[in-house]
Amino acid sequence: MLKKILFIAVLALIITPLAQAQDYDLELLVGPHAGYQEAIDGDDGNFVWGGFLRFKPFNWMGVEAAADVIEDSFLDEEITADNVSIMGNVLFYPIPDIMYLSAGAGAILTDINFDDPAIPDEDDTKFAWNAGVGFEIPVMEWLSLTADARYVFFDLDLSDAQVPGAGDINSDFWMVRGGIALHFGGGNGNDY
């Protein structure tokens, strides 16, 4: 339920500025993305989905808010974690309007479930930071295809989990995502 409320709140934050984007001298990009994610000590890779909102005051720099829904499992599914990642990033475009480098930080809301019913489930919010590279491939003046790869530094502390080996789990993860970006505003000289 918390994930649905967060997703609706992020969606409301995205929709609100769209109505006014044409009045400002900046570009606003919004869109969904989906991809693949794998924790360093996770059992298997998983599907990841979410969305983003980018403000680009210049064709060489932007800021991004992104939300993702991620599921992880560890120790042959003895531990599962349902995560909602909310990140803020700064984007630098060495190839303006096409390729970017990203770095940022945020929070990951985690619902930790244990296979052993004797161990109580946990909810936690953890700080995380990330770095990556991505592309915005212009298709039309108002549409781009997006792709990115990011490494997320995330310490899911399971040292008190009462599961052998849980304290040694490295929960950092990498992900690759693709999506679409709808462009609004754009007084920064973008000509596709």
Buried (B, 14 or more C-beta within 10 A) or exposed (E): EEBEEBBEEBBEEBEEBBEEBEEBEBBBBBBBBBBEBBBEBBBEBBEBBBBBBBBBBEBBBBBBBBBBBBBBBBBEEBBBBBBBBBBEBBBEBEEBBBBBBBEBBBBBBBBBBBEEEEBEEBEBEBEBBBBBEBBBEBEEEEBBBBBBBBBBEBEBBBEEBEBEEBEEBEBBBBBBBBBBBEBBBBEBEBEE
